């Protein structure tokens, strides 16, 4: 009887040791799997290229791996061809997002790169995308159009949307406040002052002009501006304005070549002190008349 009890104790002890060994092996394997998973995750994230090189990407629930639809598929009613490019209003959500991304890249262009630069740019682009979509919904008589420049279709050549959009700007149609002769003239005006809803109080405002770095000096900016001005004229707008950094000589020359002059104005809080207001009045590319002065 004693021998049987002793044998049972030995077997129980052996079983106990086996179970402990299995538990240790299982823990070791789990730790190894977690470590391997972590290493793979780190490797994948470190291999993620910047957005400009991504072919299959997804942001804001949008897919960018598709090809740019042809003009026949999109059927844009308003378009302007020049050289190898076409200026037209953005029609697809993906085009709005690429326009927002170009603006993000421009915003960070002269900043010192950091490890968080791409993350910040993507956050900026997401916010700008939603802002563009909101602006493009007509509100209280005001309207906004996101104009883009895309590379012209070539026979037997298909491009992704990412590689098609190379420039963007916003054309806003607004109304002056009563008593104003140009936007921002009445800096001290009450917040809810009356708006001049007459045809003479209606004006165009151009903002967020950006061209992809690798496509600059190809006439894209000037042709987009030309298209925006002609679009404003087609709906009866007589004056178009834009804020320009007085230290940005290429931009000043660009607007001056299109007939824009400088308007005398005080600096509203929302405008940088280095900005000037450029104006094109009696919108006509052949017979322009401009008002010129300098900022105080």
Secondary structure, DSSP 4 states (H G I P E B T S, - for coil): -HHHHHHHHHHHHHHHHHHHHHHHHHHHHHHHHHHHHHHHHHHHHHHPPPGGG-SS-EETTEE--SBPPPHHHH--SSEEEETTEEEEE--SHHHHHHHHHHHHHHHHTTSPP-TTHHHHHHHHHHHHHHHHHHHTS-BTTBEEEEEEEEEPPBTTB--BHHHHEEEEEEEEEEEPBTT-SSTT--TT--TTPPB--SGGGEEEEEEEEEE-GGG-SSSHHHHHHHHHHHHHHHTT--EEEEEEETT-HHHHHHHHHTT-EEE-----TTS-TTEEEEEEES--SSS-B-------
